[in-house]
């Protein structure tokens, strides 16, 4: 998006403000395990040079600012604006009719992951973990709503393993999100280990006031520990998910 922004700013002769939710392309390359190649180094240097031509660069977490400074981005142009959400607006939106209903089975807890099934989100590992025998025997059903580059692998895992405790649905209209979140008993966050961000959906999850199940070891996991509003597990450790679900289902 940086090259397109520069082009449009030049055509319109307007100041250019870049808001980087990810430090592109560094984050994408890191997540794919190819950030150390010569081609990757060239791409990162190219984009850093493009950022220098912006009038202002906005990031949403301090670690991205630190990464940009370390690579020579002009500090006087950098600013951190953290994410947030208007809870009153969220709750008003949640009162609107939601034509999508979560599938629920009597006597079972309804867990919802709503968001992107991308390379950063580890949803395929999350689904694989819910397919383990010790988890499938627990009274918890996972519903995944969303799309992304890893969606085909997620659908395939549910189909091939015949998971009766996991359902996947395509994305819903954004207007339905608040009402859909409120239908769940617990909301599920999922990220690659040691990821740099809490993710934008996290704030909507908090606004919904539901307990959280968090597959993460990074900033998101530390944040949930500090807030104390959920359980943290690792998708590569089914026992940790089993412990979290045991505590969840024991709560009144």
C-alpha positions in Angstrom: 0.0 0.0 0.0 2.9 2.4 0.5 3.7 2.8 -3.2 0.0 3.4 -4.0 -0.2 6.0 -1.2 2.8 7.9 -2.6 1.3 7.9 -6.1 -2.0 9.2 -4.9 -0.4 11.9 -2.7 1.7 13.0 -5.7 -1.3 13.2 -8.0 -3.4 15.1 -5.6 -0.5 17.2 -4.2 -1.7 16.3 -0.7 0.2 15.4 2.5 0.7 11.7 2.9 0.0 10.0 6.2 0.8 6.3 6.3 -0.8 4.2 9.0 1.1 0.9 9.3 -0.8 -1.8 11.0 2.1 -4.1 10.1 5.6 -3.1 9.4 5.4 -4.1 5.7 6.9 -6.2 4.3 9.0 -7.1 7.3 6.2 -8.7 9.3 4.9 -10.7 6.3 8.3 -12.0 5.5 9.0 -12.9 9.2 5.8 -14.8 9.5 6.7 -16.8 6.4 10.2 -17.5 7.7 12.0 -15.8 4.8 13.0 -12.5 6.4 16.7 -13.2 6.2 17.3 -13.6 2.5 19.0 -11.0 0.3 15.7 -10.4 -1.6 13.9 -9.8 1.7 16.6 -7.4 2.9 16.2 -5.4 -0.4 12.5 -5.3 -0.1 12.6 -4.1 3.5 15.1 -1.4 2.5 12.9 -0.3 -0.4 9.9 0.1 1.8 11.8 1.9 4.5 12.9 4.4 1.8 9.3 4.9 0.8 8.3 5.6 4.4 10.9 8.4 4.5 9.0 10.2 1.8 5.8 10.3 3.9 4.8 13.4 5.8 3.8 11.3 8.8 4.0 7.6 9.7 1.6 6.3 12.3 1.9 2.9 14.0 -0.4 1.2 16.5 2.2 -0.3 18.9 5.5 0.9 20.2 7.5 -2.2 19.0 6.7 -1.2 15.4 8.1 2.3 16.1 11.2 0.8 17.5 11.7 -1.5 14.5 11.3 1.5 12.1 13.8 3.6 14.1 16.3 0.7 14.1 16.1 0.6 10.3 16.6 4.3 9.8 13.1 5.7 9.5 13.0 9.4 10.5 11.9 9.7 14.1 10.4 13.1 13.7 7.8 11.6 11.4 6.8 8.7 13.6 3.8 8.7 15.9 2.1 5.9 18.0 -1.7 5.9 18.0 -3.0 2.9 19.9 -6.2 1.0 18.9 -9.4 1.5 20.7 -13.2 1.1 20.4 -16.3 3.0 21.5 -18.0 0.6 23.8 -21.3 2.5 23.8 -21.5 2.4 20.0 -20.5 -1.3 20.0 -23.4 -2.1 22.4 -25.9 -0.1 20.5 -24.9 -1.9 17.3 -25.3 -5.2 19.2 -28.9 -4.5 19.7 -29.7 -4.6 16.0 -31.1 -7.9 14.7 -28.3 -10.4 13.7 -29.6 -12.8 11.0 -26.7 -15.2 11.7 -27.1 -17.5 14.7 -24.3 -19.5 16.2 -24.9 -23.2 16.1 -25.4 -24.3 19.7 -26.0 -27.8 21.2 -27.7 -28.2 24.6 -25.4 -28.6 27.5 -22.3 -27.4 25.6 -20.2 -24.2 25.7 -20.1 -22.2 22.6 -16.7 -20.8 21.6 -16.3 -18.4 18.7 -13.3 -17.3 16.7 -14.3 -14.4 14.4 -11.7 -12.9 12.2 -9.1 -13.6 9.6 -7.7 -17.0 8.9 -4.3 -15.7 7.7 -0.7 -16.7 8.1 -0.4 -14.6 11.3 -3.4 -16.1 13.1 -2.5 -19.8 13.6 -6.2 -20.8 13.1 -5.3 -24.1 11.4 -3.3 -25.0 14.5 -6.2 -23.9 16.7 -8.6 -26.2 14.8 -6.1 -29.1 14.9 -5.9 -28.7 18.6 -9.7 -28.8 19.0 -9.6 -32.0 17.0 -7.4 -33.8 19.5 -9.2 -36.7 21.3 -9.0 -35.2 24.8 -10.5 -31.9 23.5 -13.2 -33.5 21.4 -14.5 -35.3 24.5 -15.1 -32.0 26.3 -18.5 -30.1 26.2 -17.2 -27.3 24.1 -17.9 -26.5 20.4 -15.8 -24.1 18.3 -17.3 -22.0 15.6 -14.9 -20.2 13.2 -16.3 -17.3 11.2 -14.0 -15.6 8.6 -11.8 -16.1 5.6 -8.2 -15.8 4.5 -5.3 -17.6 2.9 -5.3 -20.4 5.4 -9.1 -21.1 5.1 -8.8 -24.0 2.7 -6.5 -25.8 5.1 -8.9 -25.2 7.9 -11.9 -26.5 6.0 -9.9 -29.5 4.9 -8.8 -30.4 8.5 -12.4 -30.3 9.8 -13.6 -32.4 6.8 -10.8 -35.0 6.9 -10.8 -35.4 10.7 -14.6 -35.5 10.8 -14.7 -33.0 13.6 -18.2 -32.7 15.1 -17.0 -30.0 17.6 -15.8 -27.5 15.0 -17.8 -25.6 12.4 -16.5 -23.0 9.9 -18.6 -20.3 8.2 -17.6 -17.6 5.7 -17.3 -13.9 6.8 -20.4 -12.0 8.0 -21.4 -8.4 7.4 -19.5 -6.1 9.8 -22.8 -4.8 11.1 -23.5 -8.3 12.5 -20.2 -8.6 14.4 -21.3 -7.1 17.8 -24.5 -9.2 17.9 -22.6 -12.3 16.9 -19.9 -11.9 19.5 -22.6 -11.6 22.2 -24.1 -14.9 21.2 -21.0 -16.9 22.2 -20.1 -18.1 25.7 -16.4 -17.5 25.2 -14.4 -15.7 22.5 -11.2 -17.2 21.0 -8.2 -15.2 20.0 -5.4 -16.9 18.1 -2.0 -15.8 16.9 1.4 -17.2 15.9 3.7 -17.5 18.8 5.5 -14.3 19.9 3.5 -12.2 17.5 4.0 -8.4 17.7 0.4 -7.2 18.0 -2.8 -7.9 20.0 -4.9 -7.7 16.7 -7.7 -5.3 15.9 -10.5 -7.8 16.8 -9.2 -8.0 20.4 -10.8 -4.7 21.2 -14.2 -5.8 19.9 -13.8 -9.0 22.0 -13.2 -6.8 25.1 -16.2 -4.6 24.3 -18.4 -7.7 24.2 -17.5 -8.4 27.8 -17.0 -12.2 27.3 -14.3 -14.4 28.7 -11.4 -15.1 26.4 -9.5 -18.2 25.3 -6.2 -17.1 23.9 -3.8 -19.1 21.7 -0.7 -16.9 22.0 2.7 -16.4 23.6 3.2 -12.8 22.6 1.8 -9.4 23.5 -1.7 -10.7 23.4 -1.0 -13.4 26.0 0.7 -10.9 28.3 -2.2 -8.5 27.9 -4.8 -11.1 28.9 -2.7 -12.2 31.8 -2.6 -8.6 33.0 -6.3 -8.0 32.5 -7.3 -11.3 34.0 -10.2 -11.9 31.7 -9.5 -15.3 30.3 -7.2 -18.3 29.8 -4.0 -18.6 27.7 -3.0 -21.8 26.0 -0.8 -22.9 23.1 -2.2 -24.7 20.2 0.9 -27.0 20.0 0.1 -28.1 23.6 -3.4 -29.7 23.7 -3.0 -30.3 27.5 -2.9 -26.5 28.0 -6.1 -26.1 26.1 -7.7 -29.0 28.1 -6.7 -27.3 31.4 -8.2 -24.0 30.2 -11.4 -25.6 29.0 -11.8 -27.5 32.3 -11.5 -24.2 34.2 -13.9 -22.5 31.8 -16.6 -25.1 32.0 -16.3 -25.2 35.8 -17.2 -21.5 36.0 -20.8 -20.8 36.9 
